[in-house]
Amino acid sequence: MKLDILFRVAAKIFLLFILVFALYVHFHGDFGPGGGFQAGVMVGAMMIFYSIIFGLEAAQRIIPARVVELMVPAGAGLFTLVGVASMLLGENYLNYSPLAHDSAHGQEYGILLVEMGVLITVAGTMTTIFYTFVGRGR
């Protein structure tokens, strides 16, 4: 029983570091390797790790299955919305230049938003698959 408490405390510490590193990878993705997909995998793995340590019910209290299922189309919608906004502002699809007062800032904002959409979609997909397979026998 004492080991169980140790695992739970250690897991909470690791979860914080996983989340911070995932955010670092996401926000550093437009300057180097990384981005939305890698950060989404880390966030999804973080939720899976939480579920393994604390149980599926505890994980679903934090992020219910319905919210996780809505993350997939929400992320894809954000990706699409950025592209359509570029088109409505007179540029090609996913040409981020008109999204800000100058081209460089528009590129930065556009990439950040597109990568955020990818992060949300990937994290939602991984967590949905995990919730589905683990909750199958209940």
N, C-alpha and C positions, 0 to 999 in steps of 0.2 A: 504494500500500500504506500510506503514511503517513496518508492521509485515512481509511482504514478504521479505524485505531487511534483517530484523533480522533473519528470517529462513535461508536465503541463506548464511549469514555470519556464523551463528552458524553451519550450515551443513558443510561448508568448514573446520571449526575447527574440528568437529567430524570426518570427513573423514580422516584427517591426523592421528588422534589417532587410528582410526580403522585400517588403513594401518600399522602403527607402531606396534600395538598389534598383527596383523596377522603375520607380519614378526617375531616378538618375538616368537609366538607360533610355527611357522614353524622351526626356527633355534634352539629352545629349545626342539623340539619334540624328538630328539634322547637321551635326558637326562631325560625327564619326560613326563607327559601326554601332548598330543598334536601332532602336525605334519602336514603333507600335507593336509589331509582331512579337519581338523578343520580350518587351515589357508585358504584353498580354499573356504570354506563356508563363512568365514569372508570377503574375497576379493570379492566374488560374491555378498554377502549382501551389501557390500560397493558400488558396481556398481548399484545395484537395488535402494539403498537409494539415490544415486546421480541422477538416472533417475526419481525418484519420486519427488525430490525437484526441479531439473532443467529442466526436460522434457526428453523424449526419444531421440529427435533430438540432444540435447546437449550431451547426453551420447554417442550416435553413432558417434558424431564428435570426441570424445576422443578415443573411441575404436569402430571402425566400425564393423558392424555385420559380415563381411567376416573374419576379424581378430579373432573375438570371436569364430566363427565356426571352424577356423583352430587351436585354442587352444586345443580343445578336442583331435584330433589325434596327435598333437605335444606332449602333455603331456604323452599320452599313448606310443608314440614312444620313448620318453626319458626313460620311465620306461623299455621298452623292450630293448632298446639299452644298458642300464646298465647290464641287465641280459645276453645279447648276448656277451658283452665285457668280462664278467666273464667267459663265456664258452670258448671264443676264447683264453683266457689266461690260460686255463687248469683246471678250477674249475667248480663246479656245477652252474646252473642257479641261479642268484641272490646271489651267494657267493662272497661278495665284497672283500675278502682278497687280491687278486692279483691286485687290482686297484691302489695300491700305493707301496712305497718302503718297508713298513712293514704292517703286518696284521691289526693292530689297526687303522692306518690311512686309509687303504683301506676300512675297515668297516665304518668309519666315512664319507668318501667321497661318498661311495656307498649309504648309507642311505640318505644322504643329497640330492643326485641326484634323487633317487627314490621318495623321499618325494616332491621334486620340481616338478616332473612329475605328481604326484597326485594332488598337488596344482593347477597346470595349467589346468589339466583336469576338476577338480571339479569347479573351478571358471568359466571356459569356458562353462561348461554344465549349471550351474545355470544362467549365463548371457544370454546364447542362449535361454533357456526356457523362461526367462523373456522377452527378445526382441521379441520372436515369439508370445507370448500371447498378449503383449501390442500392438505390431504393426499389429495385426491381422485385426483390423477394418479399417485400412487405405488403 
